[in-house]
Amino acid sequence: MTGLKPISPSPAVVEILDDLARAHRILEMEDHGDMSMGHLSFRDPEGRGAWLKRGNLGFEEVQPEDFILIDWDGNVLEGTGLRHLEWPLHTEMMLARPDINVVGHSHPFNAIVLSATGQALRAYSNEGVWFEEHGVPHFTLTSNLIDTRALGEAHAASLGASDAVLLRNHGASFVGTGVKECTLAGIFLEKAAKMQVAIASTGWKHTAPDHDEILTKRVDIYPERAKNNFWNYFNRKLAVREGRSWDPKYDAPMAPTT
């Protein structure tokens, strides 16, 4: 942290940055890490732009102070440290989709394998069910960095109404209304891709449930209480991995919750 000036976010932003830092470390734990590449961001609640992880850090290293605030043109408004070249990937998604508050981009192995095939992600497992309604499109314009606003706009257009998009021979981007939803989308995308790559490698005949069944299944297995449960679980798993106690708010409930 030598040479970095402290950021001074509002109390509301501080809480989100704490979640966002842990989301990076959770995603590292769940096979999204790639050296110091990859980044998550969230929409500044005051409308100034986006809070983006600073560069030169691996997912497993990110702490709440490791973010910079950029405006919609990429100018750094707060914080110091390297601004990721792919900042337009984040800002253009948020500009295109007002419902998106958190954006993630990473290079998970199996998602990249699937991106190179052009195959549609199928719901062969529960994780794939998450994406059934809108599918997971493929962004094929380039395999290079999304480092201009024009490429960011094209990437956002490719995403459409989906929760994730595969970037050909590059990686994946995933989004959510909040940190929890974006993190789960990223985790489930890589798990679903891993399942599909494994099934394809067998050469055996394989099937997926039909579309209507999958949509019903999504309602059944991903209600809000389940999303909260999964988010809490991954926070506890991270705490165990890091050798620390977790916040009691992530405790597993002893009785059913609504």
C-alpha positions as a LaTeX table, in Angstrom:
\begin{tabular}{lrrr}
\hline
Residue & $x$ (\AA) & $y$ (\AA) & $z$ (\AA) \\
\hline
Met1 & 0.00 & 0.00 & 0.00 \\
Thr2 & 3.05 & 2.30 & $-0.02$ \\
Gly3 & 2.36 & 5.54 & $-1.87$ \\
Leu4 & $-1.40$ & 5.02 & $-2.02$ \\
Lys5 & $-3.66$ & 7.69 & $-0.59$ \\
Pro6 & $-6.59$ & 6.50 & 1.52 \\
Ile7 & $-10.03$ & 6.74 & $-0.01$ \\
Ser8 & $-12.82$ & 8.50 & 1.89 \\
Pro9 & $-16.12$ & 6.90 & 0.86 \\
Ser10 & $-19.42$ & 7.44 & 2.64 \\
Pro11 & $-20.47$ & 4.92 & 5.31 \\
Ala12 & $-22.88$ & 3.29 & 2.84 \\
Val13 & $-20.08$ & 2.85 & 0.29 \\
Val14 & $-17.69$ & 1.53 & 2.96 \\
Glu15 & $-20.08$ & $-1.34$ & 3.68 \\
Ile16 & $-20.36$ & $-2.23$ & 0.00 \\
Leu17 & $-16.59$ & $-2.02$ & $-0.54$ \\
Asp18 & $-16.13$ & $-4.48$ & 2.32 \\
Asp19 & $-18.51$ & $-6.90$ & 0.61 \\
Leu20 & $-16.89$ & $-6.28$ & $-2.78$ \\
Ala21 & $-13.41$ & $-6.98$ & $-1.45$ \\
Arg22 & $-14.59$ & $-10.28$ & 0.01 \\
Ala23 & $-16.35$ & $-11.07$ & $-3.27$ \\
His24 & $-12.98$ & $-10.89$ & $-5.04$ \\
Arg25 & $-11.46$ & $-13.28$ & $-2.51$ \\
Ile26 & $-14.44$ & $-15.63$ & $-2.73$ \\
Leu27 & $-14.15$ & $-15.72$ & $-6.51$ \\
Glu28 & $-10.43$ & $-16.53$ & $-6.21$ \\
Met29 & $-11.40$ & $-19.39$ & $-3.91$ \\
Glu30 & $-13.95$ & $-20.56$ & $-6.50$ \\
Asp31 & $-11.51$ & $-20.78$ & $-9.46$ \\
His32 & $-11.73$ & $-17.28$ & $-10.94$ \\
Gly33 & $-8.21$ & $-16.12$ & $-10.13$ \\
Asp34 & $-5.69$ & $-15.33$ & $-12.89$ \\
Met35 & $-2.61$ & $-13.66$ & $-11.42$ \\
Ser36 & $-3.41$ & $-9.93$ & $-11.07$ \\
Met37 & $-6.00$ & $-9.90$ & $-13.83$ \\
Gly38 & $-9.76$ & $-9.61$ & $-13.39$ \\
His39 & $-11.82$ & $-7.02$ & $-11.56$ \\
Leu40 & $-15.16$ & $-6.22$ & $-9.96$ \\
Ser41 & $-16.89$ & $-2.88$ & $-9.66$ \\
Phe42 & $-20.04$ & $-1.33$ & $-8.27$ \\
Arg43 & $-22.11$ & 1.67 & $-9.24$ \\
Asp44 & $-21.47$ & 4.70 & $-7.07$ \\
Pro45 & $-24.75$ & 5.43 & $-5.24$ \\
Glu46 & $-24.22$ & 9.17 & $-5.77$ \\
Gly47 & $-24.15$ & 8.70 & $-9.55$ \\
Arg48 & $-20.53$ & 9.74 & $-10.01$ \\
Gly49 & $-19.45$ & 6.56 & $-11.81$ \\
Ala50 & $-18.11$ & 3.24 & $-10.54$ \\
Trp51 & $-15.86$ & 1.96 & $-7.78$ \\
Leu52 & $-13.33$ & $-0.36$ & $-9.45$ \\
Lys53 & $-10.65$ & $-2.62$ & $-8.01$ \\
Arg54 & $-7.22$ & $-1.08$ & $-8.55$ \\
Gly55 & $-4.75$ & $-2.90$ & $-10.78$ \\
Asn56 & $-1.74$ & $-5.08$ & $-9.95$ \\
Leu57 & $-3.62$ & $-7.08$ & $-7.30$ \\
Gly58 & $-4.78$ & $-10.67$ & $-7.45$ \\
Phe59 & $-8.33$ & $-11.44$ & $-6.37$ \\
Glu60 & $-7.05$ & $-13.07$ & $-3.18$ \\
Glu61 & $-5.29$ & $-9.84$ & $-2.14$ \\
Val62 & $-8.15$ & $-7.36$ & $-2.42$ \\
Gln63 & $-9.10$ & $-5.40$ & 0.71 \\
Pro64 & $-11.73$ & $-2.64$ & 1.16 \\
Glu65 & $-9.18$ & 0.12 & 0.57 \\
Asp66 & $-8.11$ & $-1.30$ & $-2.80$ \\
Phe67 & $-10.63$ & 0.56 & $-4.98$ \\
Ile68 & $-10.68$ & 3.70 & $-7.07$ \\
Leu69 & $-13.70$ & 5.78 & $-8.03$ \\
Ile70 & $-13.87$ & 6.53 & $-11.76$ \\
Asp71 & $-16.38$ & 8.62 & $-13.67$ \\
Trp72 & $-18.14$ & 7.47 & $-16.83$ \\
Asp73 & $-15.19$ & 8.70 & $-18.92$ \\
Gly74 & $-12.65$ & 6.78 & $-16.87$ \\
Asn75 & $-11.25$ & 9.75 & $-14.95$ \\
Val76 & $-10.10$ & 8.81 & $-11.44$ \\
Leu77 & $-12.08$ & 10.85 & $-8.91$ \\
Glu78 & $-10.90$ & 9.20 & $-5.72$ \\
Gly79 & $-8.16$ & 6.82 & $-4.67$ \\
Thr80 & $-4.79$ & 6.05 & $-6.21$ \\
Gly81 & $-3.23$ & 3.07 & $-7.91$ \\
Leu82 & $-3.39$ & 1.65 & $-11.40$ \\
Arg83 & $-6.69$ & 1.94 & $-13.26$ \\
His84 & $-7.45$ & $-1.29$ & $-15.11$ \\
Leu85 & $-7.31$ & $-0.93$ & $-18.89$ \\
Glu86 & $-10.70$ & $-2.62$ & $-19.16$ \\
Trp87 & $-12.55$ & 0.02 & $-17.17$ \\
Pro88 & $-14.97$ & 0.61 & $-20.13$ \\
Leu89 & $-16.21$ & $-2.96$ & $-19.74$ \\
His90 & $-17.69$ & $-1.91$ & $-16.40$ \\
Thr91 & $-18.95$ & 1.59 & $-17.12$ \\
Glu92 & $-20.63$ & 0.74 & $-20.41$ \\
Met93 & $-22.50$ & $-2.19$ & $-18.87$ \\
Met94 & $-23.82$ & 0.08 & $-16.13$ \\
Leu95 & $-24.79$ & 2.78 & $-18.62$ \\
Ala96 & $-26.62$ & 0.24 & $-20.79$ \\
Arg97 & $-28.39$ & $-1.53$ & $-17.92$ \\
Pro98 & $-29.72$ & 0.65 & $-15.07$ \\
Asp99 & $-30.55$ & $-2.52$ & $-13.12$ \\
Ile100 & $-26.87$ & $-3.51$ & $-12.94$ \\
Asn101 & $-25.08$ & $-2.25$ & $-9.83$ \\
Val102 & $-22.18$ & $-4.71$ & $-9.75$ \\
Val103 & $-20.03$ & $-5.99$ & $-12.62$ \\
Gly104 & $-17.41$ & $-8.74$ & $-12.57$ \\
His105 & $-14.88$ & $-9.82$ & $-15.17$ \\
Ser106 & $-12.48$ & $-12.74$ & $-14.83$ \\
His107 & $-10.68$ & $-15.50$ & $-16.71$ \\
Pro108 & $-12.07$ & $-18.78$ & $-15.32$ \\
Phe109 & $-10.61$ & $-21.84$ & $-17.07$ \\
Asn110 & $-13.75$ & $-23.73$ & $-18.05$ \\
Ala111 & $-15.65$ & $-20.62$ & $-19.12$ \\
Ile112 & $-12.78$ & $-19.82$ & $-21.48$ \\
Val113 & $-12.87$ & $-23.36$ & $-22.87$ \\
Leu114 & $-16.59$ & $-22.99$ & $-23.53$ \\
Ser115 & $-16.08$ & $-19.54$ & $-25.04$ \\
Ala116 & $-13.75$ & $-21.03$ & $-27.66$ \\
Thr117 & $-16.40$ & $-23.51$ & $-28.82$ \\
Gly118 & $-19.30$ & $-21.14$ & $-29.43$ \\
Gln119 & $-21.56$ & $-23.67$ & $-27.73$ \\
Ala120 & $-24.55$ & $-22.43$ & $-25.74$ \\
Leu121 & $-24.37$ & $-22.97$ & $-22.00$ \\
Arg122 & $-26.90$ & $-25.64$ & $-21.02$ \\
Ala123 & $-28.51$ & $-26.37$ & $-17.67$ \\
Tyr124 & $-26.93$ & $-29.79$ & $-17.13$ \\
Ser125 & $-26.65$ & $-28.97$ & $-13.42$ \\
Asn126 & $-28.31$ & $-26.68$ & $-10.90$ \\
Glu127 & $-25.73$ & $-23.98$ & $-11.57$ \\
Gly128 & $-26.72$ & $-23.76$ & $-15.24$ \\
Val129 & $-30.34$ & $-23.23$ & $-14.23$ \\
Trp130 & $-29.40$ & $-19.73$ & $-13.02$ \\
Phe131 & $-28.89$ & $-18.58$ & $-16.62$ \\
Glu132 & $-31.74$ & $-20.32$ & $-18.44$ \\
Glu133 & $-34.15$ & $-17.40$ & $-18.86$ \\
His134 & $-31.86$ & $-15.24$ & $-20.99$ \\
Gly135 & $-29.01$ & $-17.63$ & $-21.74$ \\
Val136 & $-25.31$ & $-16.75$ & $-21.81$ \\
Pro137 & $-24.40$ & $-15.02$ & $-25.08$ \\
His138 & $-20.97$ & $-15.13$ & $-26.71$ \\
Phe139 & $-19.09$ & $-11.89$ & $-27.39$ \\
Thr140 & $-17.09$ & $-12.60$ & $-30.54$ \\
Leu141 & $-16.08$ & $-9.17$ & $-31.86$ \\
Thr142 & $-12.59$ & $-9.54$ & $-30.38$ \\
Ser143 & $-10.64$ & $-11.72$ & $-27.98$ \\
Asn144 & $-8.55$ & $-8.71$ & $-26.99$ \\
Leu145 & $-8.99$ & $-6.30$ & $-24.11$ \\
Ile146 & $-12.24$ & $-4.36$ & $-23.76$ \\
Asp147 & $-10.31$ & $-1.13$ & $-23.40$ \\
Thr148 & $-12.29$ & 1.43 & $-25.41$ \\
Arg149 & $-15.78$ & 2.80 & $-24.93$ \\
Ala150 & $-16.78$ & 1.45 & $-28.36$ \\
Leu151 & $-15.75$ & $-2.07$ & $-27.37$ \\
Gly152 & $-17.42$ & $-1.59$ & $-24.00$ \\
Glu153 & $-20.67$ & $-0.63$ & $-25.72$ \\
Ala154 & $-20.47$ & $-3.66$ & $-28.02$ \\
His155 & $-19.73$ & $-5.93$ & $-25.07$ \\
Ala156 & $-22.71$ & $-4.52$ & $-23.15$ \\
Ala157 & $-24.94$ & $-4.97$ & $-26.20$ \\
Ser158 & $-23.85$ & $-8.60$ & $-26.41$ \\
Leu159 & $-24.80$ & $-9.14$ & $-22.76$ \\
Gly160 & $-28.33$ & $-7.90$ & $-23.44$ \\
Ala161 & $-30.66$ & $-8.87$ & $-20.60$ \\
Ser162 & $-28.46$ & $-11.76$ & $-19.44$ \\
Asp163 & $-26.56$ & $-12.20$ & $-16.19$ \\
Ala164 & $-23.33$ & $-13.22$ & $-17.93$ \\
Val165 & $-21.52$ & $-13.19$ & $-21.26$ \\
Leu166 & $-18.62$ & $-15.31$ & $-22.52$ \\
Leu167 & $-15.79$ & $-13.45$ & $-24.26$ \\
Arg168 & $-14.26$ & $-15.55$ & $-27.03$ \\
Asn169 & $-10.84$ & $-16.96$ & $-26.07$ \\
His170 & $-10.68$ & $-14.43$ & $-23.24$ \\
Gly171 & $-12.93$ & $-14.88$ & $-20.23$ \\
Ala172 & $-16.33$ & $-14.05$ & $-18.81$ \\
Ser173 & $-18.27$ & $-11.09$ & $-17.50$ \\
Phe174 & $-21.12$ & $-11.38$ & $-15.01$ \\
Val175 & $-23.44$ & $-8.90$ & $-13.38$ \\
Gly176 & $-25.97$ & $-8.44$ & $-10.61$ \\
Thr177 & $-28.19$ & $-6.01$ & $-8.81$ \\
Gly178 & $-25.84$ & $-6.35$ & $-5.84$ \\
Val179 & $-22.57$ & $-7.92$ & $-4.73$ \\
Lys180 & $-24.27$ & $-11.13$ & $-3.68$ \\
Glu181 & $-26.04$ & $-11.68$ & $-7.00$ \\
Cys182 & $-22.98$ & $-10.85$ & $-9.10$ \\
Thr183 & $-20.73$ & $-13.14$ & $-7.07$ \\
Leu184 & $-23.15$ & $-16.06$ & $-7.29$ \\
Ala185 & $-23.53$ & $-15.52$ & $-11.04$ \\
Gly186 & $-19.76$ & $-15.73$ & $-11.45$ \\
Ile187 & $-19.45$ & $-18.85$ & $-9.32$ \\
Phe188 & $-22.36$ & $-20.63$ & $-10.99$ \\
Leu189 & $-21.15$ & $-19.72$ & $-14.48$ \\
Glu190 & $-17.79$ & $-21.42$ & $-13.99$ \\
Lys191 & $-19.35$ & $-24.45$ & $-12.28$ \\
Ala192 & $-21.89$ & $-24.85$ & $-15.10$ \\
Ala193 & $-19.17$ & $-24.49$ & $-17.74$ \\
Lys194 & $-17.01$ & $-27.06$ & $-15.93$ \\
Met195 & $-19.93$ & $-29.50$ & $-15.89$ \\
Gln196 & $-20.61$ & $-28.98$ & $-19.60$ \\
Val197 & $-16.96$ & $-29.39$ & $-20.61$ \\
Ala198 & $-16.73$ & $-32.58$ & $-18.53$ \\
Ile199 & $-19.91$ & $-34.04$ & $-20.03$ \\
Ala200 & $-18.79$ & $-33.23$ & $-23.57$ \\
Ser201 & $-15.42$ & $-34.87$ & $-22.96$ \\
Thr202 & $-17.04$ & $-38.24$ & $-22.19$ \\
Gly203 & $-18.49$ & $-38.63$ & $-25.67$ \\
Trp204 & $-21.58$ & $-40.14$ & $-24.05$ \\
Lys205 & $-25.12$ & $-39.21$ & $-25.00$ \\
His206 & $-26.36$ & $-36.51$ & $-22.66$ \\
Thr207 & $-29.49$ & $-34.45$ & $-22.07$ \\
Ala208 & $-30.67$ & $-31.39$ & $-20.20$ \\
Pro209 & $-34.15$ & $-30.72$ & $-18.78$ \\
Asp210 & $-36.56$ & $-28.90$ & $-21.07$ \\
His211 & $-36.87$ & $-25.11$ & $-20.92$ \\
Asp212 & $-40.14$ & $-24.94$ & $-18.97$ \\
Glu213 & $-38.90$ & $-27.38$ & $-16.34$ \\
Ile214 & $-35.71$ & $-25.38$ & $-15.90$ \\
Leu215 & $-37.60$ & $-22.12$ & $-15.43$ \\
Thr216 & $-39.77$ & $-23.73$ & $-12.75$ \\
Lys217 & $-36.68$ & $-25.24$ & $-11.17$ \\
Arg218 & $-35.02$ & $-21.83$ & $-11.01$ \\
Val219 & $-37.89$ & $-20.43$ & $-8.95$ \\
Asp220 & $-37.71$ & $-23.43$ & $-6.62$ \\
Ile221 & $-33.96$ & $-23.55$ & $-6.03$ \\
Tyr222 & $-33.04$ & $-19.86$ & $-6.15$ \\
Pro223 & $-35.52$ & $-17.97$ & $-3.97$ \\
Glu224 & $-34.06$ & $-15.03$ & $-2.06$ \\
Arg225 & $-33.53$ & $-17.11$ & 1.07 \\
Ala226 & $-31.40$ & $-19.56$ & $-0.92$ \\
Lys227 & $-29.30$ & $-16.76$ & $-2.41$ \\
Asn228 & $-28.74$ & $-15.40$ & 1.10 \\
Asn229 & $-27.84$ & $-18.88$ & 2.34 \\
Phe230 & $-25.30$ & $-19.42$ & $-0.45$ \\
Trp231 & $-23.74$ & $-15.97$ & 0.05 \\
Asn232 & $-23.44$ & $-16.62$ & 3.78 \\
Tyr233 & $-21.91$ & $-20.04$ & 3.12 \\
Phe234 & $-19.23$ & $-18.65$ & 0.81 \\
Asn235 & $-18.39$ & $-15.98$ & 3.39 \\
Arg236 & $-17.96$ & $-18.66$ & 6.08 \\
Lys237 & $-15.88$ & $-20.81$ & 3.72 \\
Leu238 & $-13.64$ & $-17.82$ & 3.00 \\
Ala239 & $-13.22$ & $-17.07$ & 6.71 \\
Val240 & $-12.15$ & $-20.67$ & 7.36 \\
Arg241 & $-9.69$ & $-20.48$ & 4.46 \\
Glu242 & $-8.26$ & $-17.22$ & 5.79 \\
Gly243 & $-8.01$ & $-18.54$ & 9.35 \\
Arg244 & $-10.33$ & $-16.00$ & 10.93 \\
Ser245 & $-13.76$ & $-15.87$ & 12.54 \\
Trp246 & $-16.68$ & $-14.81$ & 10.39 \\
Asp247 & $-19.19$ & $-12.10$ & 11.16 \\
Pro248 & $-22.13$ & $-13.67$ & 13.06 \\
Lys249 & $-24.50$ & $-12.31$ & 10.39 \\
Tyr250 & $-23.19$ & $-15.12$ & 8.16 \\
Asp251 & $-24.11$ & $-17.86$ & 10.64 \\
Ala252 & $-26.17$ & $-20.75$ & 9.29 \\
Pro253 & $-29.73$ & $-20.46$ & 10.69 \\
Met254 & $-30.88$ & $-23.33$ & 12.89 \\
Ala255 & $-34.50$ & $-22.99$ & 11.74 \\
Pro256 & $-36.16$ & $-22.35$ & 8.37 \\
Thr257 & $-36.19$ & $-18.73$ & 7.24 \\
Thr258 & $-38.59$ & $-16.92$ & 4.94 \\
\hline
\end{tabular}
